[in-house]
Amino acid sequence: MNAPLEATELTLHDQVHDEGFAFVHGDTMRDLVSHVASLADWEAFAASWNALEPDTYLAATGRFRRRRHATYSAERFGRVEQRPHQAHFQARTYNSLQGDIQRWFEPVLPEIAVGATMQAILGFCRDFFGGLSPEVPHWHIEVHQFRIEATAGAAGEPTPEGSHRDGVDYVLVLLVDRENIASGTTTIHAPDGTALGEFTLARPFDSALIHDPRVFHGVTPVTPLDPAKASHRDVLVVTFRGG
C-alpha cells in the first residue's frame, strides 16, 4: 500500500474506532479496494443488480425490494472463501420486522460471487475490519445485493425495519448505482437515539463503514426525481461477524 492510501486507511480506522462509523467518498473507496485486487469485472458486477429477485418475505408485509445473498468465511490473514448457500438469520432483537426466521434468498450469481470486484471488496473488508479487531481469528461474512425501487405512488424503503443494528461486528454499505432517486440519506444514531451523523451515498463506491455493536444505522425512504421514469438505488451490504 502506498503512503497516501495507507494514511487514508489509518484515518478511517481512527474514525470507526473513535466514532463507530465513517463515510468514505467513492473515489477514495475505489482506490482502497482496487489496491487489494483488480476491479476488472466492475461493469458486469454492477449490471448483475438487473438480475436480482424479489424479496418474498418483505412482500408479505406489503413492501417491495429485490435482493440476492451469499455467505463467505475468512481467516484473519487468509483467503476469503465462498460457503455453501444458506439462510440469512437475524434475531428479533435486531430485526423487529423479520427477526427469528430463516430467510432463504436467491444466491448471488456464481460469476459475480467469485468475480474480481467481489473478491477485491471482501479482501478490503477482511484487512480493514481485521485491523480494527486483530484478536478475531475467523470471520463469518454475508453479502447482500439490494435494489430499492420507487414509484410516484410508493416510496422505496431501504431499511423498512427502521434505524437498527444488524447483530454483527462490522458492516460495509457500498453504493453501486443510483438512478432517478431523491433522498436515501443514511443516518447514524447512538443506542439512546442521539443523532451522530448523516450522509447520502450518491456516487458509485460511496460507502459507510460501521461498527455495528456501537451505533444504529438507517436510510430514509427514496422517491423518484422524475415520477414518469424508473428509479432505483443499488447497494452492496457486507457484514463481518467474528467466530
C-alpha positions as CSV (number, residue, x, y, z in Angstrom):
1,M,0.0,0.0,0.0
2,N,1.4,3.4,-1.0
3,A,1.8,6.2,1.6
4,P,-1.3,8.2,0.7
5,L,-3.6,5.2,0.8
6,E,-2.1,3.9,4.0
7,A,-2.7,7.3,5.6
8,T,-6.3,7.4,4.4
9,E,-7.0,3.9,5.7
10,L,-5.4,4.7,9.1
11,T,-7.7,7.8,9.3
12,L,-10.7,5.7,8.5
13,H,-9.6,3.2,11.2
14,D,-9.4,6.0,13.7
15,Q,-12.9,7.3,12.7
16,V,-14.6,3.9,13.0
17,H,-12.6,3.2,16.3
18,D,-13.5,6.5,17.8
19,E,-16.9,7.3,16.5
20,G,-18.3,3.9,15.4
21,F,-18.7,4.8,11.7
22,A,-17.1,6.5,8.8
23,F,-18.3,7.8,5.4
24,V,-15.9,7.2,2.5
25,H,-16.1,9.1,-0.8
26,G,-16.4,6.9,-3.8
27,D,-13.0,7.9,-5.4
28,T,-11.2,7.1,-2.1
29,M,-13.1,3.8,-1.7
30,R,-12.4,2.7,-5.2
31,D,-8.7,3.4,-4.7
32,L,-8.6,1.4,-1.5
33,V,-10.5,-1.5,-2.9
34,S,-8.6,-1.7,-6.2
35,H,-5.3,-1.7,-4.3
36,V,-6.3,-5.0,-2.9
37,A,-7.2,-6.6,-6.2
38,S,-8.4,-5.7,-9.7
39,L,-11.9,-4.4,-10.4
40,A,-11.7,-5.9,-13.9
41,D,-15.4,-7.1,-13.9
42,W,-16.9,-3.9,-12.4
43,E,-19.3,-3.4,-15.3
44,A,-20.7,-7.0,-15.1
45,F,-20.7,-6.7,-11.3
46,A,-22.9,-3.5,-11.4
47,A,-25.1,-4.9,-14.2
48,S,-25.9,-8.0,-12.0
49,W,-28.3,-5.8,-10.0
50,N,-30.6,-6.0,-13.0
51,A,-30.9,-9.8,-12.2
52,L,-32.0,-9.5,-8.6
53,E,-35.1,-11.4,-7.5
54,P,-38.0,-10.1,-5.3
55,D,-37.7,-10.3,-1.6
56,T,-40.7,-12.5,-1.0
57,Y,-40.5,-12.2,2.8
58,L,-40.8,-8.4,2.6
59,A,-43.5,-8.6,0.0
60,A,-45.6,-10.4,2.6
61,T,-45.6,-7.2,4.7
62,G,-46.8,-5.1,1.7
63,R,-43.3,-3.8,0.9
64,F,-41.1,-4.4,-2.1
65,R,-37.4,-4.8,-2.8
66,R,-35.1,-7.0,-4.8
67,R,-32.0,-8.9,-3.5
68,R,-29.6,-11.8,-3.6
69,H,-27.4,-13.2,-0.9
70,A,-24.1,-15.1,-0.4
71,T,-22.0,-16.3,2.5
72,Y,-18.2,-16.5,2.9
73,S,-15.6,-17.2,5.5
74,A,-12.1,-16.0,6.1
75,E,-9.2,-16.5,8.5
76,R,-7.5,-13.4,9.8
77,F,-4.9,-13.4,7.1
78,G,-6.4,-16.0,4.9
79,R,-8.3,-16.1,1.6
80,V,-12.0,-15.2,1.5
81,E,-13.8,-18.4,0.5
82,Q,-17.4,-18.8,-0.5
83,R,-19.5,-21.1,1.6
84,P,-22.5,-23.3,0.5
85,H,-25.7,-21.3,0.1
86,Q,-27.5,-20.9,3.4
87,A,-30.3,-19.0,5.0
88,H,-30.0,-15.5,6.4
89,F,-31.0,-15.2,10.1
90,Q,-31.4,-12.3,12.4
91,A,-32.7,-12.4,16.0
92,R,-35.9,-10.3,16.6
93,T,-33.7,-8.2,18.9
94,Y,-32.0,-6.8,15.7
95,N,-34.9,-7.0,13.2
96,S,-38.3,-6.5,14.7
97,L,-39.9,-6.8,11.3
98,Q,-38.5,-10.1,10.2
99,G,-36.4,-11.5,13.0
100,D,-36.3,-15.1,14.4
101,I,-36.9,-16.7,11.0
102,Q,-34.6,-18.3,8.5
103,R,-34.9,-16.4,5.2
104,W,-33.7,-18.0,2.1
105,F,-32.9,-15.6,-0.8
106,E,-31.7,-16.4,-4.3
107,P,-27.9,-16.7,-4.4
108,V,-25.6,-14.1,-5.8
109,L,-24.9,-15.2,-9.4
110,P,-21.9,-17.6,-9.5
111,E,-19.7,-15.5,-11.8
112,I,-20.3,-12.4,-9.6
113,A,-19.8,-14.2,-6.3
114,V,-16.3,-15.3,-7.2
115,G,-15.5,-12.4,-9.6
116,A,-12.7,-9.9,-9.3
117,T,-14.7,-7.0,-7.9
118,M,-16.4,-9.0,-5.2
119,Q,-13.1,-10.6,-4.1
120,A,-11.5,-7.1,-4.0
121,I,-14.3,-5.7,-1.9
122,L,-14.2,-8.7,0.5
123,G,-10.4,-8.6,0.7
124,F,-10.5,-4.9,1.6
125,C,-13.1,-5.7,4.4
126,R,-11.1,-8.6,5.8
127,D,-8.0,-6.4,6.1
128,F,-9.8,-3.3,7.3
129,F,-12.1,-4.9,9.9
130,G,-9.3,-7.3,10.9
131,G,-7.1,-4.3,11.6
132,L,-9.8,-3.0,14.0
133,S,-10.2,-6.4,15.7
134,P,-6.9,-8.2,15.5
135,E,-8.0,-10.7,18.2
136,V,-10.6,-12.2,15.8
137,P,-9.1,-15.4,14.2
138,H,-12.1,-16.2,11.9
139,W,-14.8,-14.2,10.2
140,H,-18.3,-15.3,9.1
141,I,-19.2,-13.0,6.2
142,E,-22.5,-12.3,4.5
143,V,-23.1,-10.4,1.3
144,H,-26.4,-8.8,0.3
145,Q,-27.2,-7.2,-3.0
146,F,-30.2,-4.8,-2.6
147,R,-32.2,-2.9,-5.2
148,I,-34.8,-0.5,-3.8
149,E,-37.3,0.8,-6.4
150,A,-39.5,3.8,-6.0
151,T,-42.6,5.0,-8.0
152,A,-44.7,8.1,-8.0
153,G,-47.2,6.4,-5.7
154,A,-44.9,4.4,-3.4
155,A,-41.6,5.5,-1.8
156,G,-38.9,2.8,-1.6
157,E,-37.7,1.8,1.9
158,P,-34.0,0.8,2.0
159,T,-34.4,0.0,5.8
160,P,-38.1,-0.9,6.4
161,E,-37.2,-2.1,9.9
162,G,-36.1,1.5,10.7
163,S,-32.9,2.5,12.5
164,H,-31.3,-0.7,13.5
165,R,-28.2,-2.8,14.2
166,D,-27.5,-6.0,12.2
167,G,-26.2,-8.1,15.1
168,V,-22.7,-8.5,13.6
169,D,-19.4,-6.8,14.3
170,Y,-18.9,-4.7,11.2
171,V,-20.9,-3.5,8.2
172,L,-19.9,-2.1,4.8
173,V,-22.6,-0.4,2.8
174,L,-21.3,0.4,-0.7
175,L,-23.3,2.2,-3.4
176,V,-23.3,0.6,-6.8
177,D,-25.8,2.7,-8.7
178,R,-28.4,5.4,-8.1
179,E,-30.9,6.3,-10.8
180,N,-33.6,9.0,-10.7
181,I,-33.6,8.9,-6.9
182,A,-34.2,11.6,-4.3
183,S,-33.3,11.3,-0.6
184,G,-31.9,8.0,0.6
185,T,-30.0,9.6,3.4
186,T,-28.0,7.3,5.7
187,T,-28.5,8.2,9.4
188,I,-26.3,7.1,12.3
189,H,-27.6,7.1,15.9
190,A,-26.3,6.2,19.4
191,P,-28.2,3.5,21.2
192,D,-30.1,6.1,23.1
193,G,-31.3,7.7,19.9
194,T,-28.9,10.6,19.8
195,A,-28.1,11.6,16.2
196,L,-24.4,11.1,15.4
197,G,-24.3,11.9,11.7
198,E,-25.9,11.6,8.3
199,F,-24.7,11.5,4.7
200,T,-26.0,10.4,1.3
201,L,-24.4,7.7,-0.8
202,A,-24.7,9.5,-4.2
203,R,-21.9,8.1,-6.5
204,P,-20.6,4.6,-7.2
205,F,-18.3,3.3,-4.4
206,D,-19.6,5.9,-1.8
207,S,-19.6,3.9,1.3
208,A,-20.4,3.6,5.0
209,L,-18.1,1.6,7.4
210,I,-20.0,0.8,10.6
211,H,-19.0,-0.8,13.9
212,D,-22.4,-2.4,14.5
213,P,-22.3,-3.0,18.3
214,R,-21.8,0.7,18.9
215,V,-24.2,2.5,16.6
216,F,-27.6,2.2,14.9
217,H,-28.0,3.0,11.2
218,G,-30.9,3.5,8.8
219,V,-31.7,5.1,5.5
220,T,-34.6,7.5,4.7
221,P,-37.2,6.4,2.1
222,V,-36.4,7.2,-1.5
223,T,-38.7,8.8,-4.1
224,P,-38.2,9.3,-7.9
225,L,-36.9,12.6,-9.0
226,D,-39.0,12.3,-12.2
227,P,-42.2,10.3,-11.4
228,A,-42.5,9.4,-15.1
229,K,-39.2,7.4,-15.1
230,A,-38.0,4.3,-13.5
231,S,-35.8,4.7,-10.4
232,H,-33.7,2.5,-8.2
233,R,-31.0,2.6,-5.5
234,D,-28.5,-0.3,-5.7
235,V,-26.2,-1.2,-2.8
236,L,-23.9,-3.9,-1.7
237,V,-24.1,-4.7,2.1
238,V,-21.3,-6.8,3.6
239,T,-21.4,-7.9,7.2
240,F,-18.5,-9.4,9.2
241,R,-19.0,-11.4,12.4
242,G,-16.2,-12.9,14.4
243,G,-16.5,-16.6,15.1
